[in-house]
Amino acid sequence: MRDTDLELFRKNLLILRARLVGDVTHMADLALNRNENELSSMPVHLADIGSDNYDRDFTLQLVQSGHETLQQVDEALRRIDEGTYDICEVCGGRIPKRRLQVMPYASMCVKCAEKAGL
């Protein structure tokens, strides 16, 4: 892959990383602050408690997913530095540029990702 392509991917990954950090931080703050702020106004009805718990759990799952994607982005940036960005970690073949444009933190070619169930 050309250096100009790699620099564009690096730039896009850094933008994605900054957005993810902001989103994850915001969602975590919402979930945690919701717990603290609502202690004094706890709902009396069981359905309200269940709904609040569902919302909090859903938000925390989004936070976890964001952390996982953030780790994948950091890994992709490391692979750019090491010169292995477009190399499939499973088969050693090339990851097509088109795939990396769609999913810039992909670490596997489509064939290997499908075999892995991803």
ABEGO torsion letter per residue (X at the ends): XBAAAAAAAAAAAAAAAAAAAAAAAAAAAAAAAAAAAAAAABBABAAAAAAAAAAAAAAAAAAAAAAAAAAAAAAAAAAAAAGAAABBAAAGBBBBAAAAAABAABABBAAAAAAAGX
